Amino acid sequence: MDEFSVAPITAPKLDDEGHLTYLGEDGQRYRVLDQLEIDQEASQRLCDALQASSPLFDQIEGLCHDWISRVGLDAMDLDREEAVALLLNTLETVLGDGGESGDGLLR
């Protein structure tokens, strides 16, 4: 992957070569994981799982927008980019332990 990240504007999808990709805000397609090599059967399972999880992702996206508004914009008066960065860092911190604790960051 590139040294810098380009914000995705689409959900990940499998390209014709079986690579998981997303469309970046610059209009170019990027691979999510360069090292991901999967066969056709695994590719189809991944596609099915992504499609099946779409409603869950929609819920997560809605919760993220709510968090950004409440915490980042209202409580901390951050601009949107800073609020998104704070959310992503918070999620990385909470999820980085593999979800073992389940206590959440602020408990």
C-alpha positions in Angstrom: 0.0 0.0 0.0 1.0 3.6 -0.4 2.7 5.4 2.4 -0.3 7.6 3.0 -4.0 6.7 3.1 -6.6 8.0 0.7 -10.1 8.3 2.3 -12.4 5.7 0.8 -15.7 6.9 -0.8 -17.0 3.4 -1.4 -17.3 0.2 0.6 -14.6 -2.4 -0.2 -15.3 -4.7 -3.1 -13.5 -7.4 -5.0 -12.0 -6.5 -8.4 -11.8 -8.8 -11.4 -8.5 -10.2 -10.1 -9.9 -11.0 -6.7 -8.2 -8.2 -4.8 -10.2 -6.3 -2.1 -10.3 -2.7 -3.2 -12.0 0.6 -2.5 -12.5 3.8 -4.5 -10.6 6.7 -3.0 -11.7 10.3 -2.8 -9.2 11.1 -5.5 -11.1 8.8 -7.9 -8.5 6.0 -8.0 -9.0 2.4 -6.9 -6.8 1.2 -4.0 -6.1 -2.3 -2.7 -7.1 -2.8 0.9 -4.5 -5.5 1.6 -1.7 -5.9 -1.0 -0.7 -9.2 0.5 -4.2 -10.7 0.4 -4.3 -13.5 -2.1 -7.4 -15.6 -2.1 -8.8 -18.2 -4.5 -12.2 -17.9 -6.2 -14.1 -19.8 -3.5 -12.6 -17.6 -0.7 -13.3 -14.6 -2.9 -17.0 -15.5 -3.2 -17.3 -16.2 0.6 -15.7 -12.7 1.3 -18.1 -11.1 -1.2 -21.1 -12.8 0.4 -19.9 -11.8 3.9 -19.5 -8.1 2.8 -22.9 -8.1 1.3 -24.6 -9.8 4.3 -22.9 -7.3 6.7 -24.1 -4.2 4.8 -27.0 -3.5 7.2 -24.6 -3.8 10.1 -22.1 -1.5 8.5 -24.9 1.0 7.9 -25.7 0.9 11.6 -22.0 1.4 12.5 -21.7 4.3 10.1 -24.8 6.0 11.6 -23.3 5.5 15.1 -20.0 7.0 14.0 -21.8 10.0 12.5 -23.6 10.5 15.8 -20.3 10.1 17.8 -18.6 12.6 15.6 -21.4 15.1 16.1 -21.8 14.7 19.9 -18.2 14.3 20.9 -16.1 15.8 18.2 -18.1 18.7 17.0 -20.4 19.6 20.0 -18.4 18.8 23.1 -14.9 19.5 21.8 -15.5 22.0 19.0 -13.3 20.1 16.6 -13.5 20.5 12.9 -14.9 17.4 11.1 -11.5 16.1 10.0 -10.2 16.3 13.6 -13.3 14.6 14.9 -13.0 11.7 12.4 -9.3 11.3 13.4 -10.3 11.2 17.1 -12.9 8.6 16.4 -10.6 6.4 14.4 -7.8 6.7 17.1 -10.4 5.9 19.8 -11.6 2.8 17.9 -8.1 1.7 17.2 -7.3 1.9 21.0 -10.5 0.1 22.0 -10.2 -2.6 19.3 -6.5 -2.9 19.4 -6.5 -5.4 22.3 -8.6 -7.8 20.2 -11.8 -7.0 22.0 -10.7 -9.1 25.0 -11.6 -6.7 27.7 -15.1 -5.6 26.6 -14.9 -2.8 29.2 -14.8 0.0 26.7 -12.5 3.0 26.7 -14.4 5.2 29.1 -15.6 2.7 31.7 
